[in-house]
Amino acid sequence: MLKLYFAPGTCALASHIALAEAGAPYTTEKIDFKTNQQNSPEYLKINPKGRVPTLVTDRGVLTETPAMLAYIAQTFPQAKLAPDDAFEFARLQAFNSYLCSTVHICHAHKMRGARWATQETSFADMKAMVPKTMGACFNLIERDMLKGPWVMGENYTVGDAYLYTLTLWLDGDGVDIATLPKVKAHRAAMESRPAVQKVLAEQKA
């Protein structure tokens, strides 16, 4: 049995969706950011990074969304959540790595400025840049990276769960999804999937 530690509104949603899509046996535990539970001694023993998501497996603990998504896809190959071909799998990993290393960081500048600076003016400047930087990221995804209807084309993969998760942040980041027709259609397609509906309900519970 796998166990996923998550917090609502975070990138943990991607791994949660992947688990549901894979038909994996799993349980979840919600981490309360309002009480700083992610930095509690108990949680830090599980994930010393003090972040979510964390996936506990029978072989140990995994962190970082791209790694967790790859693990889920490869552990449940019958779900066909990643390409079998090595080059195509690497392309999926490149997409997920871009979301992790670039898009997520642009988003984090809105409310996590203390990770990179100490002055209030710096925080305000970083926050002000978020609509521009997130807009640029998603314009690139729209133009060059999202094949459609799914990230990799006709085949649904774990990359779709990840893209959907970050797409949910656009309104709060000042990016009008109406200017991104392929991304908007992808979000609608994701929200019609039973696994996504199930996970959204679980995270609200």
N, C-alpha and C positions, 0 to 999 in steps of 0.2 A: 504494500500500500504506500503510495506517494503522499507526501504532505506539503502543501503549498502555504507559505506565509505571505500575506498580501495586505495592502491597504487600499481602500477605494480611491479611485481617481489617479492611481499610479500606473506605471508601465507593467506592474504585475498582472494587469488584466490580460495581456497578451499570452502569458504562460497559462493562465487560468482557462482561457478560450482553447488553447492548444490541447490541454488535458481533456477538456470536454469533447473536442472534435476527435481526439484519438480514441475515445472510449476507455480511457485509463481509469483504473481504480484510484481514487484520491480523496483526501480530506483537506480542509482548509482551516487556517487560523488567521483571524483579522488582527493586524497590528494597529494600535491606536496612536497615531502621530500626535494627536492633541495632548496626550499625556507623556509624550516622548518615549513611548514603549520601545521604539526601535533602538534606543540607547540604554535600555535596562540591562542589568547584568545577566539576566536570564536569556534575553534574546541575543546579546553579544556573544554568548557561549555558542550559539547556533550559527550566527553570522557576524563575525567581528567587524564587518563593514558598517553595520548598523543601518542597513537599507533593506528594501524589498525590491523584487521578490527573492525568496529563498525556497529552494525545493529540496526536501529531505527524501533521499532514496535509500534503498537497502544497501547501497555501496558507499554512501556518504552524502555530503551536502553539496549542492550546486548553487552558484549565484551567477548573475549576469544574464540578461534576457537572451541574447543570441545563443549562448551556450545551452541554456535550458531548453530553448525551442528546438535546437538541433538534437538534444538528448531525447526529448519527447518524440520527435519525428522518427528517430532511428530506433527507439525502443518499441514503438508501435507501428512497424512498417506497413501493416495491413491497412492503416488509415490513409496511406499515401499522402502524407503532409509535407514531403520533400522529394525532390527528384532523386532517382537512383544514379543517374549519370554524374560522374565526378565534377565535370566542368559546370553543368547546370546547378549542382549543389553549391559549388563555389560562388556562382552568380547570386544564388539566394542568400548565401552568407554575406556577400558583399552588400546586398541591399539591407539586410538586418544590421550589419555593422555600421552602415551610414546612419540608420535611424538611431542607433545607440550612441555613436561617437560624435555625431554632428547635430542631428535634429533635436535629440533629447537635451543636449547641452545648451542649445539656443533657447529652448523652452525654460530650462532651469535658471537662466539669467533673470527671469522675471521675479522669482521669489527666493533664490538661493545665492544671491550676490555675495554673501559673507564667505562663500567658499573661495572667492577669488579676490576680494578687496575688503577694506576696512572702513572706507569713508562713505557717509550717507550720499554724498553727491555721486559717487561711483555707482552705488546701488541704483539711484534714480536714472543714471545714464544707461546702465545695462538694461533696466526695465523698459526704458523708452525705445531701445533698439529691437525689442522682441518682435513686434509686428513686422519689421523689415527683414530680420534674419529668418524668422519662421516662414514668412512669405516667400523669401528667396529659396529656402529649402523645398517647400512644397511646389513652387513653380518648376523646380528642377525635376521633382518626382512626377509631376503632371506631364511635363514635356518629354522627358527622356527615360524615366525609370519604371513607371507603371504601364505595363503592356496593355492590360485590360482584357477581359473584365477583372482578372485577378493579377496580382503582382507579376507572376511568371507567365501570364497568358491565359490559356484555357484551364490550367490545372491549379486548383486551390492548394495553398501551402501555409506553413506557419508564418510566412512573411505577411500574409493577409491579416492575421490576428494582430501582428505587431503594427502594421500600418494603420489599421483601424483604431487601435489604442491611441496612437499619437494624433490621429485625425480628430479625436474627441477633444483635444486641447485647443484646436484652432480658434474657436469662438472666443475663449478666454484670453487668447494671445493676440487678438485683434486682427485675425486673418479671415476674410470673407470666403467661405467655402464655395459660394456661388461662382466665384472667379476660377474655380478648379473643377470643371465638369466631370473629368474622369475620377478624381478623388471623391467628389460628391456621390457619383454613381456607385463607387466602390463601398462607401460608407453605407448607402442604402441597401446594397446587396448583402453586406455583412449583417445588417440588422434584421434581415429576413431569415437568417440561418437559425435553426432551433438551438444549436449549441451556444450561440452568442446570446440568444434570449435567455437561456437557462443560466448562463454565467452572470449576466447582468442582474437577474433576479437574486442569485446567490450573494452577489456583492452588496446588494441593498438590504439583505436580511439582517 
